[in-house]
Amino acid sequence: MKIDILERGGYKASKRIKTIIEDKLAKLNKYFDEEPNAKVVLLKVAKQEKLEITISCKGLLFRCEVTSDNMYNNIDYALPKLEKQIVRYNQKRKEKKKGAIEFPFEFLEEKPEELPAIYKTKTFDLDPMLIDDARFAIERLGHDFFAFLNAESGRINILYRRKDGKFGLIDLKY
C-alpha cells in the first residue's frame, strides 16, 4: 500500500506513530486486488488531535475521520471503521456476483450499482454576485451549498459550508 502521511495544523508526528500507521494500514492490503493508495492527514485542532484516512483503489474511496485527545486512540478507532467499510463493500460485491452467471472471460466487467433516479430538477438564473452575497444567501436559504456567477471573476462558483462551520469555495474552470 502506498501511504502518504501529511502533518497539518502544527502537528508533528513521531516516527513511532508513522510506523504504527503504516503497519496497521498494511494489514488492509488483503482486501484489495491491486495496490491501494492511502492518504493520512494528522492535524491538531485546538486541544484535540484529528486523524483523517482516505484509501483509494480502482475509483473506490474509503474514508474516516476521528478526533480525540490522543493520536494513538485515533488510530485504534479509525482503522476498525475503515476495515468495516471495506469488508461491507466486498460482501456486497460477492453477493452481487452470486446472482450473476460467471464467464471465464477476463475482459467482462461487473455492472455498476444502479444509482437512485433524479427526484427533482431545479432551474435558476445565475445572477452575478459577490462571494459575501452568496454567503448570506446560504444563511438565508438554510442550504449547505450555493451555486452563483462570481461578479469578480465572471466564472461559476460553488460556495459550501464545511462540517467545521467554515465555508469552502469551488471555482469552476471551463
Buried (B, 14 or more C-beta within 10 A) or exposed (E): BEBEBEBEEEBEBEEEBBEBBBEBBEEBEEBBEEEBEBBBBBBBEEEEBBBBBBBBBEEEEBBBBBBBEEBEBBBBBBBEBBBEBBEEEEEEEEEEEEEEEEEEEEEEEEEEEEEEEEEEEEEEEEEEBEBEBBBEBBEEEEEEBBBBBBEEEEEBBBBBBEEEEEBEEEEEEE
